[in-house]
Amino acid sequence: MNKTNRRDHIIKFMKSETFFDSDSYHELKLADFYNTPKQTKTTYTFIKALNYLLNTKSCIYPMKKLLTLLIYIMVASAPLSAQLYLTPDTSLVELGGKAEVNIKVKNFKNLTGLQFSLNWNPAIMKYDTVKNFNLPGLSADMIGADPDTLAAGKIGLLWTSFQPLGNMMADGSTMLTFVFDVVGKKGESTTVKVEDSPVFAEAYDTAGVLVPVVKGTGKVTIKFPVNTNELWTEKDNIKLYNPDPNPFVNNTKITWEMPTAGNLSIIITDPSGKQVKKVDGNFGSGKNSIQLDQSDIPLPGSYFVTLKSNNTTLSRKLIKVN
């Protein structure tokens, strides 16, 4: 049952009480209350009674404020069903590559039904396939991959289980993975949201009770491409050359090239990430270099040379030998 049907059902039920005149019924937007299927008929009737009093001509303003407060106290204190959390991944992807968006779960307990939608920017990603069906009974046949809907950056899922005790998944586990082709431009990104369109997000437990879904948001960002070869690594028109010599014994030269003058850092770290040497400065356009010797890197082993300039980071491997 979707949200609109549940809403209509409750309104119809409340209007059906014979001792109330349906013409005097005043509808409140009790969105949270509609997600509390365990509420009793008495609770519904009491809220309707408050609504009725609220809308009578004899109800003076101070009384209206009090009745409104009572109604919202009733709604706020209504015991909710346990909420199911669905959260897409956040990731960095390569231009022209694939983006894999895992749907992580929390409070997935004793469920027999689930439906939700995933929305994204179709100018950044195009749907390719789905995999990693870690939820029992879930298959590609339950994914609504309609071409028109996919073109709008939307897809729906509808899963039903016939296990009498329902299904459970550990918190933080992946329910399934959506795979996309990355078609945007470098640096662009898109949110990936669990939504209510084209399929309303909701779940059901073994008693058929509605379990509200907390709709999470992930993000996919297209990385700036990095060109790496034996001689240099390049990004944003900045080149970091391979140290020369590499490996080295006594000394080596670190060279880089930048299109414009500016501030820049050269950082030497060991494999654990511990900083061994750092050089900061304002360097001119074109090629620049610094010299490293045994006093800078006294111990043999593998190191990393990292260049940082504004939003640009480049790295090369450096080896010191005896």
Beta strands, then each sheet from edge to edge (+ up, - down):
strand 1: 84-88
strand 2: 90-93
strand 3: 98-106
strand 4: 108-119
strand 5: 125-131
strand 6: 143-144
strand 7: 154-160
strand 8: 167-169
strand 9: 174-182
strand 10: 189-195
strand 11: 202-205
strand 12: 210-211
strand 13: 213-215
strand 14: 217-222
strand 15: 227-228
strand 16: 232-235
strand 17: 238-241
strand 18: 251-258
strand 19: 262-269
strand 20: 275-283
strand 21: 286-293
strand 22: 301-309
strand 23: 312-320
sheet 1: 5+ 9- 3+ 1- 13-
sheet 2: 2+ 14+ 10- 4+ 7- 6+
sheet 3: 2+ 14+ 10- 4+ 8-
sheet 4: 2+ 14+ 10- 4+ 11- 12+
sheet 5: 15+ 16- 17+ 18- 21+
sheet 6: 20+ 19- 22+ 23-
end
